[in-house]
Amino acid sequence: MSASEESKFSFFSRKKNVQVDESKLKIPTHLAVIMDGNGRWAKKRMLPRSAGHRAGADNLKNLCKNCGHYGIKYVTVYAFSTENWSRPESEVHALMELFVEYFDRYDPELEQEGIRVRFTGDIAGLPENIQEVCRRAEEGSKHRTRMTLIVAFNYGGRREIVQAAQKLAEKVKSGEISSDEITEEMFSSNLYLPDVPDPDLIIRPSGEERTSNFLVWEGAYSELWFSDVLWPDFGMEELTEALVAYTARDRRFGGLTEQK
Ligand code: FPP
């Protein structure tokens, strides 16, 4: 087997002895991931929960590399939800600190991989220093075109929908539009990132099987894939396994045959 053929098959074969021909995989344009299981990962190692989040943040860098390998164009990750404020203050603080460090620390690698960084969520509701991190990371990476990493931070799908409704209500109030002109397309164009295509596939590791207020509108027709592996351990084998499952899905979007 030549070196290039070997790399074609290497990931899956190590663990499950199943060969995957990458050229046969259907690659989602937009993959979304709920990075769950950091706390349990830390607990198993008798480490503080913050160590689990740090390991999870490190693994985000691996996910980006792996998604780049497959030519995925958009990757959205759930890093902090509107509900996560209810966690102990020390944990919220640790997550904010991690966020502040992250984009400067990994910028050279993100640059090397051609990864643009964007944010989704109620960014205006975050402390000013966090908003500044978002502005800097977006501004400093907007020339990169290979892949876009979208970090959902202070994100809640319901809040996103409410805020879109508020924007539309303002437009009705000012007479810019009338309420019967509102369509699904117009609604979508008032969400946080209207230019980003809907996610094709949402992955949740850690054994939980729900979407927890993530991409509620955008994920209406997303395929879902769940794994028992905890987020910090979710690597290339798991991603490949998800893509194998996604390849076998028949996406009908409510119709009878695959469209789009
Ligand atoms: C859920 O796991 C994970 C979170 C609430 C935070 C996810 C954040 C990161 C991976 C790192 C931050 C990201 C950046 C971009 C710096 P959990 O803690 O609920 O796990 P558990 O269910 O095992 O307790």
Residues whose N, C-alpha, C, O or C-beta is under 5 A from the ligand:
A	BS01	FPP	M35 D36 G37 N38 G39 R40 W41 H53 G56 A57 Y78 A79 L98 F99 Y102
